[in-house]
Amino acid sequence: MADEVDLVETILWGLFTAGGFLAALIIPMLIFITGIGVPTGFLSQDILSYSNILERFGHPLIKLPLIFVLSLSIHHGLHRFRALLLELKLKKHIFLVSSIIYSIEALSIVSVIYVIIFL
């Protein structure tokens, strides 16, 4: 039984690490494009137009990595929040805290998948 718990915990921390890594790569690029590049005129305003975004992100080969990156980022943030709550002396309620956090995570990831695929 202890080996199963260790395996699950290892997988969750591995996904946490992957989410943090991808967020660290993607978020600075998004900040540059939306916060520096377009406002200063370094990049064209058309790069953020609805038709351009729809054209670029409408392809299935783009949707899948986008779902992957967003899902791992959501997992990273919520797993870190769970660790924070457990450090704040909520270890006696670990099952409740974990259930709530991972339910929010599952709902968020399903929402991301729905929005990216169907909208």
Buried (B, 14 or more C-beta within 10 A) or exposed (E): EEEEEEEEEEEBEEBBEBBBEBBEEBEEEEEEBEEEBBEEEEBEEEEEEEEEEEEEEEEEEEBEEEBEBBBBBBBBBBBEBBBEBBEEEEEEEEEEBBEBBBEBBEEBBEEBBEEBEEE
